[in-house]
Each structure stands twice: as structure tokens, then as C-alpha cells.
Amino acid sequence: RRAGSGRSPQAGMAAEDEAELSLLECRVCFEPYGPDGQRRPLNLPCGHVLCRGCVGALAGAERQRLECPFCRRLCGPAETSECRPLLQLLELLGPAGGGLASALGGSGGGAAAAAPAGFGLRLCLGGWGSLVNPTGVAACPGSGRLAVAHDGKKRIHVFGPSGFCLRRFGERGEANNDIKYALDVTVTSDGHVVVTDGGDCSVKAFDSEGRGVLAVREGFCLPWGLDAAAKSEVILTDSEAGALYRLAADFQRGELKKCQMIRSRLVSPRAVAVCQSSGAVVVVEHLKTRGSSKGSTRVTIFSAEMDLIGQMDSFGLNLVFPSRIYATAVAFDREGRVVVTDVCSQAVICLGKPEEFPSFNLLISHGLSYPVGLTYTANNSLVVLDSGDHSVKVYSST
């Protein structure tokens, strides 16, 4: 599906109003959320949000199980939780209303940086049946193609710039180059697709035709996130070992040159990104907490020499952003700014350059269900992987 890029100022304001209404309405009954009673917003375990009244209606009289109307995941009413970001947003807007942009755009005490250009949806591809529970997305620097890792029969789908699926590979199986469970994907400068496989704790590389050329099993505990760096190198995280690795290989020949641990004592590191201009590395760590809470996240930035530049956890980011942030993906834009996806607010947020970290600029505030992947193309389009509706959404500067 494509969205038109040319809009009049009146159309732009109408789109902002529509975005505000979309964010503040239950997607089932289309009634506005409220702080109390049946209109109170509730999170389902899958990440989708419904009002309390619709949760009760879907659960039925016996109130044992309900099916999410968007992703069909089953859960019990007792597994729902209050959607605190929306409740805080309703409190910010107050009884008199007010604009969503004004509520979210305040500095909140954070540094004010030059705002990146806004983004408009240009292309949406995939969807249920094409992609199944996607986990990672990457852009080829040269061709503009997108590689997506998901849980289908063939784990890797490659899409062209126009959105057509050009190739599917990475069979689900037990052979050496089969992919058991893809966690993340990246594409090197020469077009090789590299995948972290949580099923057998390995890193696997494929050529542009989908042929397996290398499988690395260097004693990883749970390799998770990865991003291509210069000179046929890949930076990857080991979530269980709490470590960061630099993997260098001759992918053309299928030869591993080096696999070196470059940072340890991290806390469950997952998403990682490398700045192509400076070589800086940013990692999302998942912090553990006691009790039933899923914890919080921490965004940590290192220089190219792996010196710590800065870090900020969910609590600290909450001083900048008016609701709790749980980061799931991270990327650098062309200017070297750190950009994250946030599943609590279903948004994409720019945290600024490493030297000004953290600032706050909201890039995308609506139209996302459960964003888990993030990358930029060579022409600076922003690509978001949304596991909530199993799609890839491509945004262009407006």
C-alpha cells in the first residue's frame, strides 16, 4: 500500500487531528479512552491496547479467555494491565483536550536539539500470511533492498525498493545452513545477509542469491542483535553472556577471520547499531527487575574505540519523555543521531547525537502496533518493523 507524499497545510492539520484521534480511541469500539470505568485503556500481552469495556465484551460472560482482534493471540482478562503511557497522556491533555503534538513535544527538562525532518508513510509491505512474527529488518547499503527475518518456512524475505518480494531463503530445518530461529538480520556493504540464529546459537551468512556461505559457532550463549560495520565486519550482541563481539570475515570465500569480544559485563544486550560515519556503537540492554514486571531498558553508547560515551535507562529517559520508554530497536540516522523504537508509546523517538544524548524528538507517533525493528536506507528513508501487524513500514522525509 502506498501513501501520497504531497499534502496541503489543511490536509496536514487534518492528518494530525486524525493521528490524535487514532491514538486516543479504542480501535474496536472507536470510543475515546478515559481515565475511569469502561473507557480505561488496557494492555493485552501481545502489546495491543483496548478499552476495559471491549476486553470484557471479547472475554464473554465466563471471562476466561479472549482473542486479540488484531493478532489473534489468546489471553485471559487477568493477564491485561493498565496502559500507563495512555493514562499519563490523557492526564497531560487534561479535560480541555489540547494537541497531542504539544503534549509530547515539550522538552520535559531535556536538551533541545535540532529536530530531524518529519516522516510520512510511503510504503507498507508484508502483513499476516506474508510475514510471521518478524524479528529483524536491515537495508542493503547499495541496492536499497530490505531483508526481513521472521518465523515463516523460509526465514529471510528480501524486498525490492518498490515493495515486491524478490527472494525467500533460509529454510527452517536441521541442516548446517538452515535457520532454526532468526533473531536479527543485517546486510553487509557487498550484499551478504547475516543472521543471528537463536535456535542453535550461531551466526549465519548468505550470499545475495540466498546460498549459505558461512556458519559461525564461536561459543556464543545467545547471539541476538547485529549490525554491519565497515570492512566486512559485523558487531553483534550475546544477550545471555552480556557481551559485545566484533566478527570479521571474508564472506565471498566463506572464511572467518576473527571473532573478538570487545565489551563484557553488559546486561542482556539485544539491539545494536553502528554509526557508519563515526564508528560509534549503541546497544539496548534489557534490565531485570523483581516481580512480574518485564523490567526496563537502557540505551548505552560507545565510541569506535569502545569507550563509554553515555547511557540512560528507562527511568532517566522518563525525565525527557512524558511516559515510560521500553526500547526494542535502535539505529543511527545519516547525521549520527540515535533513534529508538518504543513499544510502550508505540512510537519512534530520536534521542540526539551521542554528544547531546539524551535529547528528545518524536519522529513517528501513530500507526504502529508493536515496533521491534528499525533501519535507515541509503536515501535516508526510515524503515520500521512492526510485529503487531507483521508488516514493514517505510517512511520518507516530508
C-alpha positions in Angstrom: 0.0 0.0 0.0 1.3 3.5 -0.8 0.5 6.8 0.8 0.7 10.0 -1.2 3.5 12.4 -0.4 2.0 15.8 -1.5 -0.3 17.4 1.1 -1.7 20.8 1.6 -1.3 22.5 5.0 -5.0 21.9 5.6 -4.5 18.2 4.8 -1.5 18.1 7.2 -3.5 19.6 10.0 -6.3 17.1 9.3 -3.8 14.3 9.4 -2.5 15.5 12.8 -6.1 15.6 14.1 -6.7 12.1 12.7 -3.5 10.8 14.3 -4.5 12.3 17.7 -8.0 10.7 17.5 -6.5 7.3 16.4 -4.1 7.3 19.3 -6.8 8.2 21.9 -9.6 5.9 20.7 -10.2 2.2 21.2 -9.6 0.5 17.9 -12.6 -1.8 18.5 -15.5 0.4 19.6 -13.9 3.8 18.4 -14.9 5.4 21.7 -12.4 7.8 23.2 -10.3 6.4 26.1 -10.9 7.8 29.6 -9.2 7.6 33.0 -12.0 5.6 34.6 -14.6 2.9 34.1 -15.2 1.0 30.9 -13.1 3.5 28.8 -9.9 2.9 30.8 -7.2 1.6 28.3 -5.7 -1.9 29.0 -2.7 -3.6 27.5 -3.0 -7.1 26.2 0.0 -9.4 26.5 0.6 -9.1 22.7 1.0 -5.3 23.0 -2.3 -4.1 21.6 -4.5 -1.8 23.6 -8.3 -2.0 24.1 -10.7 -0.2 26.5 -11.9 -2.2 29.5 -15.4 -2.5 28.1 -14.1 -4.2 24.9 -11.9 -6.5 26.9 -14.9 -7.6 28.9 -17.1 -8.0 25.8 -14.5 -10.1 24.0 -13.9 -12.3 27.1 -17.7 -13.1 27.2 -19.8 -14.0 30.2 -17.4 -16.7 31.5 -14.5 -14.2 31.3 -11.9 -17.0 30.9 -10.2 -16.3 27.5 -10.3 -13.7 24.8 -8.7 -13.4 21.4 -6.9 -10.2 20.4 -8.9 -8.8 17.4 -5.7 -7.7 15.7 -3.2 -10.5 16.0 -5.5 -13.4 17.3 -3.3 -14.1 20.3 -5.2 -15.7 23.2 -5.0 -14.4 26.7 -7.0 -14.2 29.9 -8.6 -11.0 31.2 -6.3 -11.3 34.3 -3.3 -11.0 32.0 -4.2 -7.5 31.0 -2.6 -4.4 32.6 -3.2 -0.7 32.6 -1.8 1.2 29.7 0.1 3.8 31.7 1.5 5.8 28.8 -2.0 6.5 27.5 -3.3 7.3 31.0 -0.4 9.7 31.5 -1.1 11.2 28.1 -4.8 11.7 29.0 -3.7 13.4 32.2 -1.4 15.7 30.3 -4.1 16.6 27.8 -6.5 17.3 30.6 -10.3 17.8 30.4 -9.9 20.6 28.0 -8.1 18.5 25.5 -5.2 20.1 23.7 -3.0 18.9 20.9 -1.1 15.6 21.0 2.0 17.2 19.5 2.0 19.9 22.2 1.7 17.2 24.9 4.5 15.1 23.6 6.7 17.8 22.1 7.6 19.6 25.3 11.3 19.4 26.4 10.4 17.8 29.7 13.6 19.1 31.1 15.7 17.5 28.4 18.1 19.2 26.0 16.5 20.8 22.9 18.3 19.6 19.7 17.7 20.4 16.1 14.7 18.3 15.2 15.2 15.8 12.3 12.8 16.1 9.4 9.3 14.7 9.8 8.4 11.4 8.2 5.4 10.3 6.2 4.3 6.7 5.4 5.4 5.9 1.8 5.1 2.1 1.7 3.7 -0.8 3.8 4.6 -4.3 2.9 4.3 -7.8 4.3 1.4 -8.5 6.6 0.0 -11.6 8.1 0.5 -14.6 5.8 3.5 -13.0 4.1 5.5 -12.4 7.3 5.0 -14.4 10.5 6.2 -12.8 13.8 9.0 -10.8 12.2 12.1 -10.1 14.4 14.6 -8.1 12.4 15.0 -5.8 9.4 18.0 -4.5 7.5 18.7 -2.4 4.4 21.3 -3.2 1.8 23.6 -0.1 1.5 24.0 -0.4 -2.2 20.8 -1.7 -3.7 18.1 -0.4 -1.3 16.7 -3.8 -0.8 15.3 -4.8 2.6 16.0 -8.1 4.3 13.4 -9.2 6.9 13.9 -12.1 9.4 10.7 -13.8 10.5 9.3 -17.2 11.7 8.0 -18.5 8.3 9.0 -21.6 6.5 11.7 -19.6 4.7 13.1 -17.3 7.4 14.5 -14.5 5.3 12.5 -12.4 2.8 14.2 -9.8 0.6 12.0 -7.0 -0.7 12.9 -4.6 -3.5 12.7 -0.8 -3.2 9.2 -0.9 -4.7 8.0 -3.4 -2.1 7.9 -6.6 -4.2 9.4 -9.7 -2.6 12.4 -10.7 -4.7 13.7 -13.7 -2.8 12.9 -16.1 0.0 15.6 -18.3 1.6 16.8 -19.7 4.9 14.9 -22.9 5.2 13.6 -24.0 8.6 15.4 -27.2 9.4 18.4 -29.0 10.9 21.0 -28.7 8.1 24.1 -26.7 8.8 22.9 -23.5 6.9 19.2 -23.9 7.8 17.8 -21.3 10.2 16.1 -22.6 13.3 15.0 -19.3 14.8 16.2 -16.0 13.4 16.5 -13.2 15.9 18.1 -10.4 13.8 19.5 -9.7 10.4 21.9 -7.3 8.8 23.3 -6.8 5.2 27.0 -6.1 4.6 28.2 -3.5 2.1 28.8 -6.2 -0.5 25.3 -7.6 -0.2 25.7 -10.6 2.1 22.9 -11.3 4.5 24.0 -12.2 8.1 21.6 -13.7 10.6 21.7 -14.5 14.3 20.1 -17.9 14.9 18.8 -18.4 18.5 17.9 -22.0 17.7 21.5 -23.2 17.6 23.2 -20.1 19.0 25.1 -19.3 15.7 25.7 -16.5 13.2 25.0 -17.5 9.6 25.8 -15.6 6.4 24.2 -16.0 2.9 25.1 -14.5 -0.4 22.8 -12.4 -2.5 21.2 -15.5 -4.0 20.4 -17.0 -0.6 23.2 -19.6 -0.6 24.7 -20.3 2.8 28.4 -19.3 2.8 29.4 -19.3 6.5 28.1 -20.5 9.8 29.9 -19.3 13.0 29.6 -21.0 16.3 32.3 -19.5 18.5 30.9 -20.5 21.9 28.1 -18.0 21.8 25.5 -18.3 24.6 22.7 -16.5 22.8 23.7 -14.2 19.8 20.9 -11.7 19.4 21.3 -8.3 17.7 23.8 -7.4 14.9 24.7 -4.6 12.6 27.2 -4.4 9.7 30.3 -2.3 10.1 33.0 -1.3 7.7 35.4 -3.7 6.0 33.4 -6.9 6.1 32.8 -6.7 9.9 29.7 -7.3 11.9 29.1 -6.1 15.5 26.8 -8.4 17.4 25.4 -8.9 20.9 25.3 -12.0 23.0 22.3 -11.5 25.3 22.9 -14.3 27.7 26.7 -13.8 28.0 26.2 -10.0 28.4 28.9 -9.3 25.7 29.5 -7.5 22.5 31.5 -9.1 19.7 33.3 -7.9 16.5 33.1 -10.6 13.8 35.3 -10.2 10.7 35.0 -12.5 7.7 35.7 -12.9 4.0 32.1 -13.5 3.1 33.0 -14.1 -0.6 35.2 -17.1 0.4 33.2 -18.1 3.4 36.2 -17.7 5.8 36.0 -16.4 9.3 39.0 -14.1 10.1 38.3 -13.0 13.6 35.6 -13.2 16.3 36.6 -11.0 19.2 34.8 -10.0 22.4 35.1 -6.2 22.6 32.9 -5.5 25.6 31.6 -7.5 28.5 29.5 -7.0 31.7 26.5 -5.7 29.8 23.0 -6.6 31.0 21.1 -8.7 28.5 22.2 -6.7 25.4 20.0 -7.2 22.4 19.5 -4.5 19.7 22.7 -2.9 18.4 23.6 -0.3 15.7 26.8 1.0 14.3 27.2 4.6 13.1 28.6 4.5 9.5 30.3 7.9 9.8 31.9 7.8 13.3 32.0 4.1 14.1 30.1 4.7 17.4 28.1 1.7 18.7 24.8 1.9 20.5 23.3 -1.0 22.4 19.9 -1.6 24.1 20.3 -3.5 27.3 17.3 -5.2 29.0 17.4 -4.7 32.7 15.9 -7.3 35.1 13.5 -6.3 37.9 11.9 -8.3 40.7 8.3 -9.4 40.4 6.1 -9.8 37.4 7.2 -6.5 35.6 9.1 -7.1 32.4 11.7 -4.6 33.6 13.2 -1.7 31.8 15.7 -0.9 29.1 19.0 1.1 29.0 20.5 2.7 25.9 24.3 2.7 26.0 26.6 4.4 23.6 30.3 3.5 23.0 32.9 5.3 20.8 34.5 3.4 17.9 37.3 2.5 20.4 34.6 1.1 22.7 34.9 3.8 25.3 31.7 4.6 27.1 30.1 7.9 25.9 26.8 7.9 27.6 23.9 5.8 28.8 20.3 6.3 30.0 17.8 3.8 31.3 14.0 4.0 31.2 13.8 5.9 34.4 16.2 8.6 33.1 14.5 8.8 29.8 11.2 9.3 31.6 12.6 12.7 32.7 12.8 13.6 29.0 9.7 11.8 27.6 6.4 12.1 29.4 5.8 8.4 29.7 7.9 5.2 30.3 10.1 4.1 27.4 10.8 0.4 26.7 13.2 0.4 23.7 13.2 -2.6 21.4 15.3 -1.4 18.4 17.9 1.2 17.7 19.6 2.8 14.7 21.8 5.8 13.7 20.4 8.2 11.1 22.5 9.8 8.4 23.6 12.6 10.8 24.6 10.2 13.5 21.6 10.7 15.8 20.4 7.8 17.9 16.9 6.6 17.1 14.9 4.0 19.1 11.5 2.3 18.8 9.4 2.3 21.9 6.7 -0.3 22.4 5.1 1.5 25.4 4.1 4.5 23.4 4.1 2.7 20.0 6.4 5.3 18.7 9.8 6.1 17.1 11.9 8.6 19.0 15.1 10.4 18.2 17.5 10.8 21.2 20.0 13.0 19.5 23.7 12.7 18.7 26.0 11.0 21.2 27.5 14.3 22.4 24.0 15.7 23.1 22.4 12.5 24.4 19.7 12.3 25.5 17.5 14.9 23.8 14.0 14.1 22.6 12.3 14.4 19.3 9.2 12.4 18.3 9.5 11.1 14.8 6.5 8.8 14.5 3.7 8.8 17.0 0.9 6.9 15.3 0.2 3.9 13.0 2.4 1.4 14.9 1.3 -1.5 16.9 4.4 -3.2 18.3 7.6 -1.8 16.7 10.6 -4.2 17.1 13.0 -3.4 14.2 14.5 -0.2 12.8 16.9 0.7 10.0 17.6 3.5 7.5 18.0 3.1 3.8 20.8 4.8 1.7 18.3 7.5 0.7 17.5 8.2 4.4 14.1 6.5 4.4 13.1 5.3 7.8 12.1 1.6 7.9 10.2 0.2 10.9 9.4 -3.4 11.5 6.0 -3.8 13.2 5.4 -7.3 14.7 2.0 -6.2 15.8 0.6 -6.4 12.3 3.5 -8.4 10.8 4.5 -5.6 8.4 7.4 -3.4 7.3 6.6 0.3 7.1 8.8 2.6 5.1 8.7 6.4 5.9 10.1 9.2 3.8 11.1 12.7 4.9 8.3 15.3 4.5 
